[in-house]
Amino acid sequence: MTYKKARNVRAIDPEVLPPQGSTRYRAISGLPKWALFGGAAATVLFATSSARALFPVICLGLVAGLALKKAEKFN
């Protein structure tokens, strides 16, 4: 049985990474900026569309509740 050495395996050399600051974070960060901004934009669009869809339902429920409360007073 023979063992082959793994190819394209690179260890991170600690001397390559900057010691502190934002450059170290950017060097370690795995997500690109466009992915973060795209995810934020998608979240905002989803939240606003959900709010716009639920707003009429909430208002209708409040109006129906008020109408039922007024109707009970007349009985």
N, CA, C and O atoms as a MOPAC input file, in Angstrom:
PM7 MOZYME 1SCF
protein

 N      0.85200 1    -1.16200 1     0.00000 1
 C      0.00000 1     0.00000 1     0.00000 1
 C      0.90100 1     1.22800 1     0.00000 1
 O      1.83700 1     1.33000 1     0.79300 1
 N      0.60200 1     2.15800 1    -0.90100 1
 C      1.41600 1     3.36700 1    -0.98500 1
 C      0.57700 1     4.57500 1    -0.59200 1
 O     -0.62500 1     4.62600 1    -0.85300 1
 N      1.21900 1     5.52500 1     0.02500 1
 C      0.56900 1     6.76700 1     0.42600 1
 C      1.08600 1     7.89500 1    -0.45300 1
 O      2.29500 1     8.07900 1    -0.59800 1
 N      0.16700 1     8.64200 1    -1.03400 1
 C      0.55000 1     9.76600 1    -1.86100 1
 C      0.45100 1    11.04000 1    -1.03300 1
 O     -0.43400 1    11.18400 1    -0.19000 1
 N      1.36400 1    11.94900 1    -1.28500 1
 C      1.31400 1    13.22200 1    -0.58800 1
 C      0.17100 1    14.06800 1    -1.15000 1
 O     -0.08600 1    14.07500 1    -2.35400 1
 N     -0.49500 1    14.76600 1    -0.26400 1
 C     -1.59800 1    15.63300 1    -0.68300 1
 C     -1.03800 1    16.81600 1    -1.46900 1
 O     -0.06500 1    17.44600 1    -1.05400 1
 N     -1.64600 1    17.09900 1    -2.57600 1
 C     -1.19900 1    18.20900 1    -3.40100 1
 C     -2.05200 1    19.43700 1    -3.10400 1
 O     -3.19700 1    19.32100 1    -2.66500 1
 N     -1.49600 1    20.57900 1    -3.34100 1
 C     -2.17100 1    21.86100 1    -3.16900 1
 C     -2.63200 1    22.10700 1    -1.74200 1
 O     -3.61200 1    22.82100 1    -1.53000 1
 N     -1.96500 1    21.54500 1    -0.78000 1
 C     -2.28500 1    21.80900 1     0.61700 1
 C     -1.26800 1    22.81800 1     1.11800 1
 O     -0.06400 1    22.56400 1     1.12000 1
 N     -1.77400 1    23.96900 1     1.54300 1
 C     -0.88600 1    25.03400 1     1.99700 1
 C     -1.21300 1    25.37600 1     3.43900 1
 O     -2.37600 1    25.56100 1     3.79800 1
 N     -0.19900 1    25.45700 1     4.24300 1
 C     -0.37200 1    25.89600 1     5.62000 1
 C     -0.23700 1    27.41200 1     5.66900 1
 O      0.50000 1    28.00300 1     4.87900 1
 N     -0.95700 1    28.04000 1     6.60300 1
 C     -0.86300 1    29.48600 1     6.75600 1
 C      0.37700 1    29.80100 1     7.56500 1
 O      0.53800 1    29.34700 1     8.69800 1
 N      1.23500 1    30.57600 1     6.96700 1
 C      2.45300 1    30.99900 1     7.65000 1
 C      2.10800 1    32.20800 1     8.51100 1
 O      1.64900 1    33.21600 1     7.97300 1
 N      2.31200 1    32.14800 1     9.84500 1
 C      1.93300 1    33.26300 1    10.70600 1
 C      2.65400 1    34.56600 1    10.36900 1
 O      2.14200 1    35.64500 1    10.66600 1
 N      3.80900 1    34.48400 1     9.76700 1
 C      4.54000 1    35.69700 1     9.42500 1
 C      3.91000 1    36.43400 1     8.24500 1
 O      4.16500 1    37.62300 1     8.05000 1
 N      3.09400 1    35.74100 1     7.46200 1
 C      2.47100 1    36.35300 1     6.30300 1
 C      1.32400 1    37.26300 1     6.72200 1
 O      1.12100 1    38.31600 1     6.11800 1
 N      0.56700 1    36.87100 1     7.75000 1
 C     -0.56500 1    37.65100 1     8.21000 1
 C     -0.10000 1    38.85300 1     9.01400 1
 O      0.83200 1    38.73300 1     9.81000 1
 N     -0.72000 1    39.99700 1     8.82800 1
 C     -0.35500 1    41.17100 1     9.62300 1
 C     -0.67600 1    40.92800 1    11.10800 1
 O     -1.61700 1    40.19500 1    11.41500 1
 N      0.07700 1    41.52200 1    12.01800 1
 C     -0.10200 1    41.23700 1    13.43600 1
 C     -1.42300 1    41.72200 1    14.01600 1
 O     -2.01600 1    41.01300 1    14.82900 1
 N     -1.91800 1    42.92000 1    13.62800 1
 C     -3.15300 1    43.43100 1    14.19800 1
 C     -3.85500 1    44.33300 1    13.20800 1
 O     -3.36200 1    44.60600 1    12.11400 1
 N     -5.01500 1    44.78400 1    13.62600 1
 C     -5.73600 1    45.77400 1    12.84500 1
 C     -6.68400 1    45.16700 1    11.83400 1
 O     -6.88900 1    43.95400 1    11.78500 1
 N     -7.25800 1    46.05000 1    11.02700 1
 C     -8.27100 1    45.62700 1    10.07300 1
 C     -7.67100 1    44.83300 1     8.91600 1
 O     -8.37700 1    44.05500 1     8.27500 1
 N     -6.38500 1    45.01400 1     8.64200 1
 C     -5.77900 1    44.25900 1     7.53900 1
 C     -5.73000 1    42.78200 1     7.86700 1
 O     -5.85300 1    41.94700 1     6.97100 1
 N     -5.55200 1    42.44100 1     9.14300 1
 C     -5.55800 1    41.02600 1     9.54100 1
 C     -6.96000 1    40.44800 1     9.35900 1
 O     -7.11300 1    39.32300 1     8.88200 1
 N     -7.98900 1    41.22000 1     9.74200 1
 C     -9.36300 1    40.73800 1     9.58800 1
 C     -9.68300 1    40.51800 1     8.11100 1
 O    -10.28800 1    39.51100 1     7.74200 1
 N     -9.27000 1    41.47300 1     7.26600 1
 C     -9.52500 1    41.31400 1     5.83900 1
 C     -8.75700 1    40.13600 1     5.25400 1
 O     -9.21300 1    39.51100 1     4.29600 1
 N     -7.60200 1    39.83100 1     5.82200 1
 C     -6.81400 1    38.71400 1     5.31300 1
 C     -7.46000 1    37.38800 1     5.68700 1
 O     -7.34100 1    36.41400 1     4.94400 1
 N     -8.14400 1    37.33400 1     6.83200 1
 C     -8.73800 1    36.08200 1     7.30300 1
 C    -10.17800 1    35.93400 1     6.80500 1
 O    -10.65600 1    34.81200 1     6.63800 1
 N    -10.86300 1    37.03100 1     6.56900 1
 C    -12.27100 1    37.01800 1     6.18200 1
 C    -12.48800 1    36.15300 1     4.94800 1
 O    -11.72100 1    36.21800 1     3.98800 1
 N    -13.56000 1    35.33100 1     4.98700 1
 C    -13.81700 1    34.42700 1     3.88300 1
 C    -14.86000 1    34.92500 1     2.90800 1
 O    -14.91700 1    34.44600 1     1.77600 1
 N    -15.70200 1    35.88800 1     3.32300 1
 C    -16.76500 1    36.36900 1     2.45500 1
 C    -16.34600 1    37.65800 1     1.74400 1
 O    -15.79900 1    38.56400 1     2.37200 1
 N    -16.59600 1    37.73800 1     0.46600 1
 C    -16.29500 1    38.99600 1    -0.23800 1
 C    -17.33500 1    40.06400 1     0.09800 1
 O    -18.43300 1    39.76000 1     0.56300 1
 N    -16.96300 1    41.31800 1    -0.14800 1
 C    -17.85300 1    42.43400 1     0.18800 1
 C    -19.15700 1    42.37100 1    -0.58200 1
 O    -20.21400 1    42.68100 1    -0.03100 1
 N    -19.10400 1    41.97500 1    -1.84600 1
 C    -20.32000 1    41.95800 1    -2.63800 1
 C    -21.32700 1    40.97200 1    -2.07700 1
 O    -22.53300 1    41.19000 1    -2.19200 1
 N    -20.84400 1    39.86900 1    -1.46100 1
 C    -21.76300 1    38.89100 1    -0.87700 1
 C    -22.44100 1    39.46600 1     0.36300 1
 O    -23.62700 1    39.22800 1     0.59200 1
 N    -21.69500 1    40.21800 1     1.15800 1
 C    -22.28100 1    40.82500 1     2.35100 1
 C    -23.31700 1    41.87800 1     1.96000 1
 O    -24.41600 1    41.89800 1     2.51400 1
 N    -22.97800 1    42.75100 1     1.01200 1
 C    -23.92000 1    43.78400 1     0.58800 1
 C    -25.13300 1    43.17200 1    -0.11400 1
 O    -26.25800 1    43.64000 1     0.05800 1
 N    -24.90000 1    42.13800 1    -0.89500 1
 C    -26.02200 1    41.47000 1    -1.56900 1
 C    -26.96300 1    40.81300 1    -0.57600 1
 O    -28.18100 1    40.87200 1    -0.73800 1
 N    -26.40100 1    40.18300 1     0.45900 1
 C    -27.23500 1    39.57700 1     1.49900 1
 C    -28.01600 1    40.61200 1     2.27800 1
 O    -29.17800 1    40.39200 1     2.61800 1
 N    -27.38500 1    41.74300 1     2.56300 1
 C    -28.08200 1    42.82000 1     3.27400 1
 C    -29.21100 1    43.38100 1     2.42200 1
 O    -30.30400 1    43.63500 1     2.92900 1
 N    -28.95900 1    43.57400 1     1.14000 1
 C    -29.99700 1    44.09800 1     0.24300 1
 C    -31.16500 1    43.12100 1     0.12400 1
 O    -32.32200 1    43.54000 1     0.12600 1
 N    -30.87700 1    41.84000 1     0.02000 1
 C    -31.94100 1    40.84200 1    -0.06700 1
 C    -32.76200 1    40.80400 1     1.21900 1
 O    -33.98000 1    40.63200 1     1.17300 1
 N    -32.10600 1    40.96300 1     2.35900 1
 C    -32.81400 1    40.97200 1     3.63600 1
 C    -33.73500 1    42.18000 1     3.73800 1
 O    -34.86900 1    42.06100 1     4.20000 1
 N    -33.25200 1    43.33800 1     3.30900 1
 C    -34.08000 1    44.55000 1     3.34600 1
 C    -35.28000 1    44.40300 1     2.40800 1
 O    -36.39700 1    44.76800 1     2.77400 1
 N    -35.06400 1    43.87900 1     1.22100 1
 C    -36.17000 1    43.69200 1     0.28000 1
 C    -37.20000 1    42.70900 1     0.82100 1
 O    -38.40300 1    42.92400 1     0.67600 1
 N    -36.73200 1    41.63400 1     1.44300 1
 C    -37.64700 1    40.64400 1     2.01100 1
 C    -38.44600 1    41.24700 1     3.15600 1
 O    -39.65100 1    41.01300 1     3.25500 1
 N    -37.79700 1    42.02000 1     4.02200 1
 C    -38.48600 1    42.62100 1     5.17400 1
 C    -39.52800 1    43.62700 1     4.70800 1
 O    -40.64100 1    43.65000 1     5.23500 1
 N    -39.18700 1    44.45800 1     3.73100 1
 C    -40.15900 1    45.45800 1     3.27100 1
 C    -41.33200 1    44.81600 1     2.53700 1
 O    -42.47200 1    45.25200 1     2.69800 1
 N    -41.07000 1    43.79800 1     1.74200 1
 C    -42.17800 1    43.14300 1     1.04000 1
 C    -43.08300 1    42.39600 1     2.01700 1
 O    -44.29800 1    42.35600 1     1.82500 1
 N    -42.50600 1    41.80700 1     3.05600 1
 C    -43.31900 1    41.13300 1     4.07300 1
 C    -44.17300 1    42.14000 1     4.83300 1
 O    -45.34700 1    41.88300 1     5.09800 1
 N    -43.59500 1    43.27700 1     5.18400 1
 C    -44.34700 1    44.30600 1     5.90500 1
 C    -45.48300 1    44.85700 1     5.03500 1
 O    -46.59000 1    45.08800 1     5.52000 1
 N    -45.19800 1    45.06300 1     3.76000 1
 C    -46.23800 1    45.58200 1     2.85800 1
 C    -47.35300 1    44.56900 1     2.66300 1
 O    -48.50800 1    44.95700 1     2.48600 1
 N    -47.03600 1    43.28300 1     2.69200 1
 C    -48.06000 1    42.25700 1     2.51300 1
 C    -48.90000 1    42.09400 1     3.78100 1
 O    -50.10000 1    41.83500 1     3.68800 1
 N    -48.30400 1    42.23900 1     4.94500 1
 C    -49.02200 1    42.01800 1     6.19900 1
 C    -49.76100 1    43.25400 1     6.70300 1
 O    -50.69200 1    43.11900 1     7.49600 1
 N    -49.38100 1    44.43600 1     6.27500 1
 C    -49.99800 1    45.66200 1     6.76300 1
 C    -51.51300 1    45.70600 1     6.53900 1
 O    -52.23900 1    46.03400 1     7.47700 1
 N    -52.02800 1    45.39000 1     5.34200 1
 C    -53.49100 1    45.40800 1     5.15800 1
 C    -54.20400 1    44.36700 1     6.02600 1
 O    -55.30900 1    44.62000 1     6.50700 1
 N    -53.60500 1    43.23700 1     6.22400 1
 C    -54.22500 1    42.19600 1     7.04900 1
 C    -54.33000 1    42.66000 1     8.50100 1
 O    -55.35100 1    42.44400 1     9.15400 1
 N    -53.28500 1    43.29000 1     8.99900 1
 C    -53.29400 1    43.79400 1    10.37500 1
 C    -54.33900 1    44.89500 1    10.52800 1
 O    -55.09300 1    44.90400 1    11.50200 1
 N    -54.38800 1    45.82000 1     9.57800 1
 C    -55.37700 1    46.90000 1     9.63400 1
 C    -56.80300 1    46.35100 1     9.56600 1
 O    -57.67900 1    46.80500 1    10.30100 1
 N    -57.03300 1    45.38400 1     8.69400 1
 C    -58.36300 1    44.78400 1     8.57700 1
 C    -58.76500 1    44.09800 1     9.88400 1
 O    -59.91800 1    44.18800 1    10.30600 1
 N    -57.83100 1    43.42500 1    10.51200 1
 C    -58.12200 1    42.78500 1    11.79500 1
 C    -58.46600 1    43.79300 1    12.88100 1
 O    -59.37300 1    43.56400 1    13.68100 1
 N    -57.73600 1    44.91800 1    12.91300 1
 C    -58.03800 1    45.95200 1    13.90400 1
 C    -59.40800 1    46.57100 1    13.66600 1
 O    -60.15700 1    46.79700 1    14.61600 1
 N    -59.74300 1    46.84600 1    12.41100 1
 C    -61.05100 1    47.42400 1    12.08900 1
 C    -62.16400 1    46.43100 1    12.41300 1
 O    -63.19400 1    46.82200 1    12.96300 1
 N    -61.97600 1    45.16100 1    12.08500 1
 C    -62.99800 1    44.15100 1    12.39400 1
 C    -63.16700 1    44.00800 1    13.90500 1
 O    -64.28800 1    43.86500 1    14.39300 1
 N    -62.06900 1    44.04600 1    14.63900 1
 C    -62.16800 1    43.96400 1    16.09900 1
 C    -62.90300 1    45.14800 1    16.68000 1
 O    -63.70600 1    44.98600 1    17.59900 1
 N    -62.64300 1    46.34300 1    16.15900 1
 C    -63.34500 1    47.53600 1    16.62300 1
 C    -64.82900 1    47.45100 1    16.29500 1
 O    -65.66600 1    47.81500 1    17.12100 1
 N    -65.16500 1    46.97400 1    15.10000 1
 C    -66.56900 1    46.84400 1    14.70800 1
 C    -67.28900 1    45.83200 1    15.60200 1
 O    -68.42900 1    46.06600 1    16.00300 1
 N    -66.63900 1    44.71800 1    15.91600 1
 C    -67.26900 1    43.72900 1    16.79000 1
 C    -67.45000 1    44.26600 1    18.20400 1
 O    -68.45500 1    43.98400 1    18.85700 1
 N    -66.48400 1    45.03300 1    18.67000 1
 C    -66.59300 1    45.60900 1    20.00700 1
 C    -67.75600 1    46.60000 1    20.07100 1
 O    -68.48600 1    46.62500 1    21.06200 1
 N    -67.94100 1    47.41900 1    19.02800 1
 C    -69.05500 1    48.36000 1    18.98400 1
 C    -70.38100 1    47.62400 1    18.86900 1
 O    -71.37900 1    48.03800 1    19.46000 1
 N    -70.39200 1    46.51500 1    18.09600 1
 C    -71.63200 1    45.75100 1    17.91500 1
 C    -72.05300 1    45.08300 1    19.22900 1
 O    -73.25000 1    44.93500 1    19.47700 1
 N    -71.11200 1    44.68300 1    20.06300 1
 C    -71.44400 1    44.05000 1    21.34400 1
 C    -72.06600 1    45.04300 1    22.31800 1
 O    -72.87200 1    44.66200 1    23.16800 1
 N    -71.69300 1    46.31900 1    22.19700 1
 C    -72.25100 1    47.33600 1    23.09700 1
 C    -73.73900 1    47.54000 1    22.84200 1
 O    -74.47500 1    47.89200 1    23.76400 1
 N    -74.19900 1    47.32700 1    21.60700 1
 C    -75.61800 1    47.54400 1    21.29200 1
 C    -76.49900 1    46.39000 1    21.76800 1
 O    -77.71700 1    46.54800 1    21.85100 1
 N    -75.91400 1    45.24200 1    22.08000 1
 C    -76.73800 1    44.09800 1    22.53700 1
 C    -77.12500 1    44.21100 1    23.95300 1
 O    -77.81200 1    43.33400 1    24.47700 1

